[in-house]
Amino acid sequence: MTDESPIIVALDFPNAKLTHAFLDRIRGRHCKLKVGLELFIAEGPGFVEQLTRQGHQVFLDLKLHDIPNTVASACKSAANLGAWMMTLHASGGNEMLQAAHAAMSEGDHVTKLIAVTVLTSLDQQQLHSIGMQSSAEECVIQLAKVALQAKMDGIVCSVHEAQAVRRRWGLQPMIVTPGIRLRDDNKDDQSRISTPQTANESGANYIVVGRPITQAKDPMYAMDQYLTHWASNDS
Ligand code: C5P
């Protein structure tokens, strides 16, 4: 779906030192970098600025979920760090999402706002236990509807729901899919997983890959395997 690298590497490291050691090992490989809660809480906004200054495109994955004013202000702060993309929870509702969008438009910010629908770690049983009685796909479609009506740039969902989103909204919304594994990889704590090739075929723009690359003996080789698999035609 895109000419640039589809891989966003999740930098789920506890500190800057380990992150830099990893970045040294993948030097020269083009990919985007996701800074999530672990690294952000440990190293703070300055670390995000440092990465963007070094020329990296940073996906700031803080999954914001609060009252509209708080989220809108947090989005402005994140945009000021130079983040390429950031996340907020679609379940924060229409007003929260609209306030975030308004904050970005007012300041002429270019940071893309991506709404998280249903976490890829949640299976059907867990969804039911938190009161969501519909299927994961129905929940994703409902949350995507709220997000796209509020003019979000795209959504995060699992590969399993990506096709349904594309069918309904066409090529416009950006679709980011975590929960990506090759067939023999460890599933870790993910539930609704899929392969890079299926992600591509299902219409994802980007795949978020963490542990299979960051914990690999040879991260460069692992990343190449994911890229090859993304581009392959055989199932
Ligand atoms: O190591 P792994 O590939 O499972 O990492 C996936 C990354 O994507 C994690 O950083 C996680 O926070 C993030 N993520 C996710 N599911 C979502 C949204 C983000 O797994 N729905």
Residues whose N, C-alpha, C, O or C-beta is under 5 A from the ligand:
A	BS01	C5P	A10 D12 G36 V118 L119 T120 V156 P178 G179 I180 Q190 V208 V209 G210 R211 P212
